[in-house]
Amino acid sequence: MDTNHNSPLAKALDHYQTAEHLFYGALPLAKDPKLLPGIVKSISNSLELVLEQLLITEKMAVPEGLLKKINAARPFIKKYHLSNEDVTFMLRIHEILYQQKQSPVEFRRGDRHIICSADYDLEIVSAQDVEGFLQHTKKILHSLKSPKKG
C-alpha cells in the first residue's frame, strides 16, 4: 500500500495521530468532554482517508463523504482484512457526527458529551467510547497496510 507522505494513507495516519494526541494529551489536561466530538471528527477523517486509499488502490472512483466511501468500498473489505464489524464501526462514527450536525443542543454531563436531537433522542459520547474508537481505528489502519493477496 502506498505510504508516501502525500498519500491518503499517510494523511489518515496524521489524522489518527492528531486524535490520539488530543485524547491522551489535551483531554486529560483540559478535563472537558467538549473535546470528544473533535476527536471523533479526527477519527472520521482518518477512516475516510483509509477508504479513499483503498478505492484508489482498486482503481475505483472516490466519492465524497464517509458514508459514500463506505458503500463504495464494501466489495473490497475482506481483501484488506476488514470485517463487517469494521464497517459497522465506521457507520457508528458517521452516525455520531451526523447526529451532532443535526443537533440543536449539546451539553456536558459529568465526563460525557451529550448530543440531543430535536426529538430529545440522546447520543452519548464518553471518553471510554472514544478510546475504543481510537483502538478500532488503529486496527483498521494496520489492516490496510497489509492487504490479502488475490
C-alpha positions as CSV (number, residue, x, y, z in Angstrom):
1,M,0.0,0.0,0.0
2,D,1.2,3.5,-0.8
3,T,2.7,5.2,2.2
4,N,4.4,8.3,0.7
5,H,3.8,11.4,2.7
6,N,1.1,12.8,0.4
7,S,-0.9,9.6,0.1
8,P,-4.3,9.3,1.6
9,L,-2.9,6.6,3.9
10,A,-0.2,8.9,5.2
11,K,-2.8,11.6,5.8
12,A,-5.0,9.1,7.6
13,L,-2.2,8.3,9.9
14,D,-1.7,12.0,10.6
15,H,-5.4,12.4,11.5
16,Y,-5.2,9.3,13.7
17,Q,-2.1,10.7,15.5
18,T,-4.0,14.1,16.0
19,A,-6.9,12.2,17.5
20,E,-4.6,10.2,19.7
21,H,-2.7,13.4,20.9
22,L,-6.0,15.1,21.7
23,F,-7.3,12.1,23.6
24,Y,-4.1,11.3,25.6
25,G,-2.6,14.8,25.8
26,A,-5.2,17.5,25.7
27,L,-8.2,15.8,27.2
28,P,-6.6,14.8,30.5
29,L,-5.3,18.4,30.9
30,A,-8.5,20.2,29.9
31,K,-10.8,17.7,31.5
32,D,-13.5,18.9,29.1
33,P,-15.8,16.4,27.3
34,K,-16.4,19.0,24.7
35,L,-13.2,17.8,23.1
36,L,-14.6,14.4,22.4
37,P,-16.6,15.3,19.2
38,G,-13.4,16.9,17.8
39,I,-11.5,13.7,18.5
40,V,-14.3,11.7,16.8
41,K,-14.1,14.0,13.8
42,S,-10.3,13.4,13.5
43,I,-11.1,9.6,13.7
44,S,-13.7,10.1,10.9
45,N,-11.2,12.0,8.8
46,S,-8.7,9.1,9.2
47,L,-11.3,6.5,8.3
48,E,-12.4,8.5,5.3
49,L,-8.8,8.7,4.0
50,V,-8.3,5.0,4.7
51,L,-11.2,4.2,2.4
52,E,-10.0,6.7,-0.1
53,Q,-6.7,4.8,-0.3
54,L,-8.5,1.5,-0.7
55,L,-10.6,2.9,-3.5
56,I,-7.6,4.4,-5.3
57,T,-5.7,1.1,-4.9
58,E,-8.7,-0.7,-6.5
59,K,-8.8,2.0,-9.3
60,M,-12.4,3.0,-8.3
61,A,-14.0,6.4,-8.3
62,V,-13.6,8.2,-5.0
63,P,-17.0,9.7,-3.8
64,E,-17.2,12.5,-1.2
65,G,-18.1,11.7,2.3
66,L,-17.6,8.8,4.7
67,L,-20.9,7.1,4.1
68,K,-20.5,7.1,0.3
69,K,-16.9,5.8,0.6
70,I,-18.1,3.0,3.0
71,N,-20.6,1.9,0.4
72,A,-18.2,2.1,-2.5
73,A,-15.6,0.1,-0.6
74,R,-17.9,-2.7,0.7
75,P,-17.0,-5.1,-2.2
76,F,-13.3,-5.0,-1.2
77,I,-13.4,-5.1,2.6
78,K,-12.3,-8.7,3.0
79,K,-9.3,-8.2,0.7
80,Y,-8.0,-5.7,3.2
81,H,-8.6,-7.7,6.3
82,L,-11.7,-5.6,7.2
83,S,-14.8,-7.2,8.7
84,N,-18.4,-6.4,8.8
85,E,-17.7,-5.2,12.4
86,D,-15.3,-2.6,11.0
87,V,-17.9,-1.4,8.6
88,T,-20.4,-1.1,11.4
89,F,-17.9,0.8,13.4
90,M,-17.4,3.3,10.6
91,L,-21.1,3.7,10.3
92,R,-21.3,4.4,14.0
93,I,-18.7,7.2,13.6
94,H,-20.6,8.6,10.7
95,E,-23.9,8.5,12.8
96,I,-22.3,10.3,15.8
97,L,-21.1,13.2,13.5
98,Y,-24.4,13.3,11.6
99,Q,-26.4,13.5,14.9
100,Q,-24.1,16.3,16.1
101,K,-24.5,18.2,12.9
102,Q,-28.3,17.9,13.2
103,S,-28.4,18.6,16.9
104,P,-30.0,21.7,18.3
105,V,-28.5,21.1,21.7
106,E,-25.2,19.6,23.0
107,F,-24.1,19.6,26.6
108,R,-21.8,18.1,29.2
109,R,-22.9,15.6,31.8
110,G,-20.1,14.6,34.0
111,D,-17.3,13.3,31.8
112,R,-19.6,12.6,28.8
113,H,-20.6,14.8,25.9
114,I,-24.4,14.6,25.2
115,I,-25.8,15.3,21.7
116,C,-29.6,15.9,21.9
117,S,-31.8,15.6,18.8
118,A,-34.8,17.7,18.1
119,D,-36.9,14.7,19.3
120,Y,-34.8,14.5,22.5
121,D,-33.0,11.3,21.5
122,L,-29.6,11.3,23.1
123,E,-26.3,10.3,21.6
124,I,-23.8,9.9,24.5
125,V,-20.1,10.0,23.8
126,S,-17.8,9.1,26.7
127,A,-14.0,9.0,27.0
128,Q,-14.2,5.2,27.1
129,D,-16.2,5.2,23.8
130,V,-13.6,7.4,22.2
131,E,-10.7,5.3,23.5
132,G,-12.4,2.3,21.9
133,F,-12.8,4.2,18.7
134,L,-9.1,5.0,18.7
135,Q,-8.2,1.3,19.2
136,H,-10.5,0.2,16.4
137,T,-9.2,2.9,14.0
138,K,-5.6,1.7,14.7
139,K,-6.6,-1.8,13.8
140,I,-8.2,-0.7,10.6
141,L,-5.1,1.4,9.7
142,H,-2.9,-1.7,10.3
143,S,-5.3,-3.8,8.1
144,L,-4.9,-1.5,5.2
145,K,-1.2,-1.6,5.3
146,S,-1.1,-5.4,4.8
147,P,-3.8,-6.4,2.3
148,K,-4.5,-10.0,1.5
149,K,-3.2,-11.3,-1.8
150,G,-5.7,-12.1,-4.6
